[in-house]
Amino acid sequence: MSVLRTSSPLLLLVLLLRNALTYSEKCPAVCNCTVSSFYCASLNASTLHNSLLYLSAPDSITILNVTLRGGDVASVKYFPFMQNLEFLDISGTSLTRVDFPSEIRFPSLRTLLLNSNKIEELTEDSFAAFPNLEVLSLRDNNISTLSYEYLKLIKLRRLDMSHNSIKNLPTRVFRLLSNLEYLDISMNEMKRAMSSDFQSQQRLRHLNLSRNSLVQFDFDTFAKNVRVVNLLTLNISGNPIDKISSWDFEFDRLQIIVASDMPSLRVVDASAFSKAKDLRLIDLSINPNLSYISPSAFENCSSVHSLDVRGSGLEVLFASNLKDVAQVKIAESSLNCECMLAEVDNIASSTIDDWEDVTCTSSEGNNMKLSAAKSGVCEPRPILPFGSRLSAQLGSTYYLYCGARSEKDEVYWKLPNGTTMRGAEPMKPSGVSVMDYFSNSLYHPDSQFVPARPRIYPSKEWLRIDVVAEKDEGEYECIVKRGKQKVTRALSLSVERVAIEIETLSTGPHYISLSWNQTLAIQAVDRVALRLRIIDAKSNERLIQLSLHNPWTTYNVMRLRPNMNYTMCLEYSLAETLDKPLLSSCIHAATPQIHSLFSSVDTSVIVIFLGIIALFIGFNVLRFVWNYLHIWQQTKKRSRMAASLSGQSIVSHSSTINGVTYENEQLALRRVDSTSETSACLLPGGSSSSGTSDVPV
């Protein structure tokens, strides 16, 4: 027993050396092989063939890691079965499809890397061979579409699909990835990302949406009723987002948000991060056009450790932004010396990490170090993040931004109609109502439902128009007042009309099917009524209430009169002024008359049909006459025969003695027989007959 114990390590070493030598002898020349790993780069057809043969050998059962880098690998359908394989890297090749053999399984594989290939599409069987896969990387390929059927990997924890051509995420595309913790879909072409896409990922910790084409986080993006509760890190940098609106990020446990390098970003609204109470790091750096961060943007964020706004277009960073921030970086920004120094004096708890590198511009236009600048008067000049010439689409919810340089300044708004309104504190968002005017009308049939909030609401940071109407077009004034000082900036708003065109799809005696090309972008759905007005030739009118939530731009108008002209108008109206539509688009249509059977049939068809009927009738009449005569003749003959059998003549009273009777016929037959016998006796060589003829009595 002691001999075995002492020789066991030696025996194990000998076996390992033997295996190593065996692998060295079989290993392809350009590859690196060990007992547990196989690495091969710059593959060609011959090297790939030898590599697959090597991996197919019985001794390859000990290989845990396989790496095939570069070269000509167009397909993996001949990849051998390796029961103990845990790591597989096939990157930098010409692989165009993921076609691993579906009839075999790799039960031990945990990591699959398919980076920098030419994969264009996935199929249902692409990853069927890897039931226990935990890490999947498809970075830097040409994938453009996704489906939940492609990603049936319930144990997957990490997915990297960055640097592809994905344009959109189908609804709940990741529904089967319930254990996903890390998701990277950066460097794609997505224009929107909804929280329902990540509804099943309750374990998701890190989400990277950077370098896409995301335009805005609005009411239908990261919807309020669906939350990714465990998300810790969110990266949205490099997207063309122009503002971060109130309550955009309702992630209770979010700790890090990166929103840097976004040239379109101009505003961070009030309460933008208020729902993310556990934020530790906020990166808003390299946003050259970011000119205004609301004083209450970080409200309720009491544990922010670091705020980075370097390289921004901020003229001032309010002390309220920094009251709960431990460290801040503001170098390379467009700070105003006098305004920033006034705020620095009120900063007590924050540390400006790059204080010595912070520069500013004085009121005289001189650039200098902020640390060397002298205190002065910060002029109450309005800040217009989006400029003075603005454009809004008809029916949309629009904000005209104008902020002050000091939290103590007062802001007034003057409307195109001359009304002056004082700006209040920004209204806390209450969420967008999911119940539109159509639904409200159903629940309140006896009263006209009108939202309690005003259509135009002025605040110290913006003027909100709940629903843009044509009458809102014109010149606005933003007035910033500090004591006796007053500075005014003009803003010009133009309203973009939407050309909605209606067309008829089909018509019938009692219906007309309508379709229209587009709809208004209504966010305040509880404030706008969508109706279809129907007017007939007799000026009778009917209104049909439609829902703004209906995704189909079609409607079938029923219960119409035949052979009638109609005027049909699609109308968008404010709840408070239903008789004055925001937009009306009309079309004239007519219902056809109800046609009878003969009026809908061609004349030639009727003639042919009547001809066929005439021939049929004539044929049957002739047949009837023929049958009648035939029956009459047969009946007449039978009657004669019956009368003769009874000894009665069936001839008429005008008949002669030659009438035919049964007796006369018998007599005639006998006479014929007698005549025949007499003729026979008179023949030459014949003898006379001794018989006599029968004479009828």
C-alpha positions, 0 to 999 in steps of 0.5 A: 500500500505504501508503494502505491502511495509513493508511486501515485504522483510519479505515475500521474506525472508519467501519464501527463508527459505521455499525453503531452508528447502524444498531443505534440506529435498530432498537433498541426504545425501552425497550432499550439496544443496542450493537454487541455487547450488548442489554439490555432490562428491564420487558418486555411482549408488544409489547416482547418481540416487537420485541426478538426481531425485533431479535435476529433481524436479520442485523446481530445476528450481532455481539451477544455479550451479551443481557439480558432482565430482568423483565416477561412472558416466559412462553416462550423457544421463539421465541428466535432463533438467534444463532451468536455469542451468549456470554452470555444472562440471562433473569431476573425474568420469568414464565418457567415452563419452559425450552423453547428450540428444540431444533432449533437450537444456540447453539454459542458460549453459555457463560453462561446465567442464568435466575434469579428466574423461575417455573420448576417443572420441567426436561425432557431438552431444556431445555438441549440447545441449549447443548452448550458451556455452562459457567455455569448459574444457576437460582437462585430458582425453583420446581424440586422434582425433578432428573434426570441426564437434565436435566443433560447438560452435560459442559462445565459448570463452575458450577451454581447451583440455590439458593433452590428446592424440591428435596427430594432428590438422586437417586442420582448425579444429577450423573453427566454433569457431570464438569467441575463445579467449583462447586455451590450447592444451598443454600436447598432442602429436602434432608434428606440428601446422600450422597457418591455424589451427587458421585462423578463430580465429581472437579474439584469445588472449592466445595460449598454445602449451606447452609440445607437440612434436613440432620439429621446426617452419619452412616454413609450420608452422605458415605460413607467409600468415596467421596471428593470428593478436590479439594473446597476449600470446604464450607458446611453452615451453617443446617442442623438438625444437632445434632452433628458426629461423628468423621470426618464430613469425609473430604476430604483437601484441604478448606481451608474449612468453614462450619458457622455459624448452626445452632441445633441444633448442640451437640457437635463430637466427637473427631476430627471434622476429623482427616481434613481435614488441610489445613484453613485456616478453620473457622467455627463462629460463631452456634451458641448451643447449641454447648456442647462441642468435644472437646479432640481435635476438630482433631487432625491439623489442623496448619495451621488459620489461623482458628477462629471460635466467636463467639456460641456456648454454649461455657463453655470452649475447651480449649487443645488445640483451639488448639495448632495454630490461629493466630487464634481469635475467641470473643467473645459466647460463654457462657464461664466466667471461671475455666475459660477463664482456666485454659486461656488460660494454656496457650495459647502459639501462638494469638492471640485476635483479639477479646480486648478484646471477650470477655466471661465469667461468673464463678462468682458469676454476674457478667458481665465482660470476660475481660481483667479477670477474675481467676483462680480455681477452675474447678469440675469440673461436668459439661457435658451438651450435650443435657440430662439427659432423653434418648430413644433409639430401640430398636436404634439406636446412641446416645451419652449426652454428658457432658464435663468442664471440664478435660482433667485431670478423670476421668469415670465412668459409672454404669449403671442396673444399678449398674455403674460404668465409668471413662471412657477416651479416645474410641475412634477410629472404625474406620468402620461395617462394611458386612458385616451379621450375615447376611453374617458368618454366611455367611462363618463358618458354623461359629461364631457371629460376635460383634463384638470391641467392647463393646456399651456403651463409656464415654469421657471425653466420652460413653457409647456404646450400640452397640445400644439395648435395652429394658434400657438404659432408666433412670437414668445418672450422669455423675461428674466427679472432680478429686482429691478433688472429685466432682460427679455429674449424673444422666441419664434415658434412655427407649427408644422402642419401634417398632411393627412390624406384619406382614401377609400379602400372599397365601397358597397351599398351599405358601407365605405372602407377608409384608410389614411396615410398617417396620424398626429403624434399625440402625447396628451391622449386624454386631451384630444378627441379623434372623430370621424364626421359623416355627412350625407347628401341630405345634410344628415350628420353622424359622429364616430368616436375613434381611439388614439391607441388604435394602431391601424389607420383604417375604419369601415363605416357601416349602416350607410344608404345605397346610391348616396353621396357622403362627405367623410372628415377625420377630425382631431379636436381638443376636449375643451373645444370639440367644435373647432378641430385642430386638424380636419381631412375630408374625402367625398365618396358615394355608395353604389345602388343595389342592382337586380339580377337582370340588371347586372347580367349582360344582354347577350347572356340573357338572349342566349339563356332565353334561346336555350329555354325556348329550345328546351320548351320546343323539344319537350312540346314536340316530344309530347305531341309525338308521344300523344300520337303514338299512344293514340295510334296504339290505342286505336289499333288495340281497339280494332283488334279487341272489336274483331275478336268479339265479331264486331266491325270497328269500321264506321257506318260508311264502310263497304262490304270489304270491312275487316273482321276476324271471320273475313280474315280467316276466310281469306286465309283459307282461299289463299290455301285453296288456290295454292293447292289447285296450282300445284295440281296443274303443274306438269308431271303432277297429279290431281289432288283428290282433296277438295277445298274447304268452303266456309259455311 
